[in-house]
């Protein structure tokens, strides 16, 4: 069923499939996180993602999507999202965002995490902590009869309170039979606007948080998004379902 805003409401059977997909994906991202070490290339990380996804008998949601060349999006330091595994060497002190999506039983799941490689600077660690906290604050607002923009406002408020900025060029999204469904979920905005949230809505909430300006640019590969000022960025994402009891994280550990 779709709402008048074209947001597809999932049935309990569909939510159960998405719950299983999320559990598989959380295992995949956990394995991938553990494999990250200084000296690896982003291409090797993508190859690991391919192997782990294959081991779990699911398909990559990203490989070939609009001709995307990788099995995962891998973004280092100033990378925001959609990073291509191009052979860049990861060094101690870097932060690495890994964004992975899968297709399970014809349904999609999507999650992202930013990982410190060894000891990182206090400023980088704070960026990671606040980006993760902003995701939690956004998820807390995903409740029946809250407005969609309440999620956006919660993310933006958390981020800006701590002196960081939210990316405005890329957004979260609905998810289910397609990787990107309605609604779009910006990480900024006024509260109390947009459609009311209903039980059965499944959303991919994903703060992208920059240490400096919110502005971004796309590299010559046509995919990799980086901060305009070259300062670090962090990205965290979970799929959630709105329930009568509150938000349920589908891609949690």
Secondary structure by P-SEA (a helix, b strand, c coil): ccccccbbbbcaaaaaaaaaaaaaaaaaaaaaaaaccccccaaaaaaaaaaaaaaacccccccccccccccbbbbccccccccccccccccccbbbbbbbbbbcccbbbbbbbbbbcccccaaaaaaaaaaaaaaaaaaaacccccccaaaaaaaaaaaaaacbbbbccbbbbbbcccccccbbbbcccccccccccccccccccccccccccccccccccccbbbbccccbbbbbbbbbbbccccccccccc
